[in-house]
Amino acid sequence: MNLKFWETKTEPLKERNLEEIRGICKVLFIDDKAFPVIDILKTAGWKNTKRIKDVDSLEQMEVKEAHILIVDIQGVGKKLKFKDEGLGLIIALKDKYPNKRLIVYSAEHQGKIQAFHPGIDAADKRLSKLADPYQFQVVVEGYAKEAFSLTECVKRIQSQLLKEFGKSTETEKIIANLNKIYTNKDFSVLNISKVFNIQNGAAISNIVQLFLTASA
């Protein structure tokens, strides 16, 4: 008997639409007060959006699982005794999770006071708490596509391969590599480095693991 006849074939990776990306991406607000933008995002389809009032531990589940962290400057970071509250927390979060996208927001007067704090520079994006909710949606959508869109994933891998290894790789080759990794379900750094024929492909692996584990 040909056992391969009974094997289930893995479907090739396909581009995700925005609805699928909204269902995958986990957005966490860290704010001690209710913020209307959160409900607006949920209504817009970002169903995995939640808020915690503060961080008890950098290892807590909500923080670890989130793909995008959105942090208020004021009123958080107190439980971990950060001197500069939210800004201190932002520095710690970015240090602990360098591959998560981190957005900082504040009221205008707070932003002016804290404009040159290192926590502002640690964030990937800064928004005013008074900004239109649409601006938050645009930023969240951009970062979510960056992580979970096949097209954007390929672009990021191409950019990283060129930057780190000086390698220019065709789109078709990268997609073929991604399909190979996905089919074998081996998302280790060692295997990903082997498939892409690179040494110490930690940065590439971070991109690949995030994209593929959402499909697994």
C-alpha positions as CSV (number, residue, x, y, z in Angstrom):
1,M,0.0,0.0,0.0
2,N,1.2,3.5,-0.8
3,L,1.0,5.2,2.5
4,K,1.7,8.6,0.9
5,F,-1.8,8.3,-0.6
6,W,-3.3,8.8,2.9
7,E,-1.1,11.7,3.9
8,T,-2.8,15.0,4.4
9,K,-1.2,17.6,2.2
10,T,-0.6,21.1,3.7
11,E,-2.1,23.8,1.7
12,P,0.4,26.4,0.4
13,L,0.5,29.7,2.3
14,K,-1.9,32.3,1.0
15,E,-2.2,36.1,1.5
16,R,-4.4,36.9,4.5
17,N,-7.1,39.4,4.1
18,L,-7.7,42.2,6.6
19,E,-10.5,40.4,8.4
20,E,-8.2,37.4,9.0
21,I,-5.4,39.6,10.2
22,R,-7.8,41.4,12.6
23,G,-8.8,38.0,14.0
24,I,-5.1,37.0,14.6
25,C,-3.6,40.1,16.0
26,K,-3.6,40.7,19.7
27,V,-3.6,44.3,20.9
28,L,-3.1,45.2,24.5
29,F,-3.7,48.6,26.0
30,I,-2.0,49.4,29.3
31,D,-4.0,52.3,30.8
32,D,-5.4,52.8,34.3
33,K,-8.5,54.4,32.9
34,A,-11.1,53.4,30.4
35,F,-10.3,54.6,26.9
36,P,-13.0,54.8,24.2
37,V,-10.6,53.8,21.4
38,I,-10.5,50.3,22.7
39,D,-14.2,49.7,22.1
40,I,-14.0,51.4,18.7
41,L,-11.2,49.0,17.7
42,K,-13.3,46.0,18.8
43,T,-16.3,47.2,16.9
44,A,-14.0,47.6,13.8
45,G,-13.1,43.9,14.0
46,W,-10.0,43.9,16.2
47,K,-11.7,41.3,18.5
48,N,-8.5,40.4,20.4
49,T,-8.1,43.9,21.9
50,K,-8.1,44.2,25.7
51,R,-7.0,46.5,28.4
52,I,-5.2,46.0,31.7
53,K,-4.9,48.8,34.3
54,D,-1.2,48.1,35.0
55,V,1.5,45.5,34.6
56,D,2.0,43.1,37.5
57,S,4.9,41.4,35.9
58,L,6.7,41.7,32.5
59,E,6.1,37.9,32.2
60,Q,2.3,38.1,32.7
61,M,0.3,36.3,30.1
62,E,-1.5,39.3,28.6
63,V,1.8,41.0,27.9
64,K,3.5,37.9,26.6
65,E,0.7,37.1,24.2
66,A,0.2,40.6,22.8
67,H,1.6,41.5,19.4
68,I,1.0,45.2,19.8
69,L,1.4,47.0,23.1
70,I,-0.3,50.5,23.5
71,V,0.8,52.2,26.7
72,D,-0.3,55.4,28.4
73,I,2.5,57.5,29.8
74,Q,0.6,58.3,33.1
75,G,-0.9,56.1,35.7
76,V,0.8,52.8,34.8
77,G,4.2,51.3,35.8
78,K,3.4,51.9,39.4
79,K,3.1,48.3,40.5
80,L,6.6,47.6,39.2
81,K,7.8,50.8,40.9
82,F,9.1,52.5,37.9
83,K,10.2,56.0,38.8
84,D,8.9,57.5,35.6
85,E,5.8,55.3,35.6
86,G,4.6,54.6,32.0
87,L,7.8,55.8,30.4
88,G,9.9,53.5,32.6
89,L,7.6,50.7,31.8
90,I,7.9,51.3,28.1
91,I,11.7,51.0,28.3
92,A,11.4,47.8,30.2
93,L,8.8,46.3,27.8
94,K,10.9,47.2,24.7
95,D,14.0,45.7,26.3
96,K,12.2,42.5,27.2
97,Y,10.2,42.2,24.0
98,P,12.2,44.0,21.2
99,N,10.1,42.4,18.5
100,K,6.7,43.6,19.7
101,R,5.4,46.9,18.3
102,L,5.0,49.4,21.1
103,I,2.9,52.6,20.9
104,V,3.0,55.3,23.5
105,Y,0.2,57.8,24.0
106,S,-0.5,60.7,26.3
107,A,-2.4,63.9,26.7
108,E,-0.7,66.8,25.0
109,H,0.5,68.6,28.1
110,Q,2.1,65.3,29.3
111,G,3.8,64.8,26.0
112,K,5.4,68.2,26.0
113,I,6.8,67.7,29.5
114,Q,8.2,64.2,28.7
115,A,9.2,64.9,25.1
116,F,12.9,64.0,25.5
117,H,12.5,61.0,27.8
118,P,14.3,57.8,26.6
119,G,11.0,56.1,26.9
120,I,9.6,58.1,24.0
121,D,12.5,57.0,21.8
122,A,12.0,53.4,22.9
123,A,8.5,53.3,21.5
124,D,7.9,52.6,17.8
125,K,5.1,55.2,17.5
126,R,3.8,58.1,19.6
127,L,0.2,59.3,19.5
128,S,-1.8,61.9,21.3
129,K,-4.5,60.6,23.6
130,L,-6.7,63.2,22.0
131,A,-6.0,61.9,18.5
132,D,-8.9,60.7,16.4
133,P,-9.6,57.0,16.9
134,Y,-9.0,56.6,13.2
135,Q,-5.3,57.4,13.7
136,F,-5.0,54.5,16.2
137,Q,-6.8,52.2,13.8
138,V,-4.4,53.2,11.0
139,V,-1.3,52.5,13.1
140,V,-2.6,49.2,14.5
141,E,-3.6,48.0,11.0
142,G,-0.1,48.9,9.6
143,Y,1.7,47.0,12.4
144,A,-0.7,44.0,12.1
145,K,-0.1,43.8,8.4
146,E,3.6,44.0,8.9
147,A,3.5,40.9,11.1
148,F,0.7,38.8,9.5
149,S,0.5,39.8,5.8
150,L,2.4,37.4,3.5
151,T,3.4,40.2,1.2
152,E,4.8,42.3,4.1
153,C,6.5,39.3,5.7
154,V,8.3,38.6,2.5
155,K,9.4,42.3,2.2
156,R,10.7,42.3,5.8
157,I,12.7,39.1,5.2
158,Q,14.1,40.5,2.0
159,S,15.2,43.6,3.8
160,Q,16.7,41.7,6.7
161,L,18.6,39.3,4.5
162,L,20.1,42.2,2.5
163,K,20.9,44.2,5.7
164,E,22.4,41.4,7.7
165,F,23.9,39.1,5.1
166,G,24.1,41.2,1.9
167,K,21.8,38.7,0.1
168,S,19.2,39.7,-2.4
169,T,16.5,37.0,-2.6
170,E,13.6,36.8,-5.0
171,T,10.1,36.8,-3.6
172,E,9.3,33.4,-5.1
173,K,12.2,31.8,-3.3
174,I,11.3,33.3,0.1
175,I,7.7,32.1,-0.3
176,A,9.0,28.6,-1.2
177,N,11.1,28.6,1.9
178,L,8.2,29.7,4.1
179,N,6.1,26.9,2.6
180,K,8.8,24.4,3.3
181,I,9.1,25.5,7.0
182,Y,5.3,25.6,7.4
183,T,4.9,22.1,5.9
184,N,7.5,20.6,8.2
185,K,6.2,22.5,11.2
186,D,9.7,23.1,12.5
187,F,9.9,26.7,13.5
188,S,13.2,26.5,15.3
189,V,16.0,29.0,14.7
190,L,18.2,26.2,13.6
191,N,15.8,24.9,10.9
192,I,14.9,28.4,9.7
193,S,18.6,29.3,9.4
194,K,19.1,26.0,7.5
195,V,16.3,26.6,5.0
196,F,17.4,30.2,4.3
197,N,21.1,29.0,4.1
198,I,22.3,31.6,6.7
199,Q,24.2,31.5,9.9
200,N,22.5,32.6,13.1
201,G,19.3,33.7,11.6
202,A,17.7,34.9,14.8
203,A,16.3,38.1,13.3
204,I,14.8,36.2,10.3
205,S,13.5,33.6,12.6
206,N,11.6,36.1,14.6
207,I,9.8,37.3,11.5
208,V,9.1,33.8,10.2
209,Q,8.0,32.4,13.6
210,L,5.5,35.2,14.2
211,F,4.0,34.9,10.7
212,L,3.8,31.1,10.6
213,T,2.8,30.2,14.1
214,A,-0.4,32.2,13.5
215,S,-1.1,29.8,10.6
216,A,-0.1,26.6,12.4
